[in-house]
Amino acid sequence: MPNTIHAYAALEAGASLQPYQFDAGELATHQVEVQVEYCGLCHSDVSVINNEWRNGLYPVIAGHEIIGVITQLGSEAKGLRIGQRVGIGWTADSCQHCSQCLSGQHNLCHESQATIIGHAGGFADKVRASWQWVIPLPDNLDPQSAGPLLCGGITVFDPLLKHQIQARHHVGVIGIGGLGHIAIKLLKAWGCEITAFTSQLSKTDELKAMGADHVVDSRDSTALKAHAGKFDLLLSTVNVSLDWKAYLHTLAPQGQLHLLGLVLEPLNISAGQLISNAQSVTGSPTGSPTALRELLAFAARKNISPQVELYPMSKINEAIERLLSGQARYRIVLKADFDQTSSST
């Protein structure tokens, strides 16, 4: 009997998504199959659909902020059960035997499998992933809004662990969109002093309501100078070049500029500036299965939810247009609404 998955796919770079179905074959022994309920829409999905990173494999079925219910378990799957609500993020599989996996840094595995590159993602009625990457959802997290925690959330949460951020630290967040707004909510619960850097000062009241203590124009050089030597950590979520030298001047001694947005141009940074103040520039991808579990537990305990706009998955192309308009507040989530009788290849 075929294991048919119904989805929305881009058949070529830049194409609108269209109904698509395929036979997923037999479930591998280490895999879990999840019936998709909700899936967040991330800019990385659009980047892969449009082949901006030159690694798209078509047809592309994107979607990697997935919330759903387990419908099948492979014989080697551990600690999960049929009917359990879970999440799947950027990574669907890793080798489990390299040094990175054995040390708990599965997200740095060189053989890891991204959920949406060469693999069918969550813009579908079902999705599959290795059991280690299928993360149980705490009962008191809202499944409708929890999906963005699995990519946008873990992307900004993991640096807090890596850099040992504490409540006494002052953290700046550059770019307040899908990632940045979650960063503010997490840092508020963490107890930090927070400065939000945005090019849209019209968001000021919203950002302060989320927990930002200060809001600064991200492109105002005079405003940046007023914050010289202040920040223990700057989290940059933007994918465009900024005046990085000016931002480095806002770091405290031993402060760190941590890049999360994929800026395609080289950074123009003075080695002398880094050396004289013992500062550093770092970056990271998402996070390990352990970090994902820690994030969801923290979000559940502190009642942290991304701010989302809900679209039916059948309106996925409209949702992508909304994302690209820059007007979404602050993350779009798609609700699976498949009518399998009308799906076509």
Secondary structure by P-SEA (a helix, b strand, c coil): ccbbbbbbbcccccccccbbbbccccccccbbbbcccbbbbcaaaaaaaaccccccccccccccbbbbbbcccccccccccccccccccccccccccccccccccccccccccccccccccccccbbbbccccccccccccccccccccccaaaaaaaaaaaacccccbbbbbccccaaaaaaaaaaaaaccbbbbbbccccaaaaaaaaccccccccccaaaaaaacccccbbbbccccccaaaaaaaaccccccccccccccccccccaaaaaaacccccccccccaaaaaaaaaaaaaaccccbbbbbcccaaaaaaaaaaacccccbbbbccccccccccc
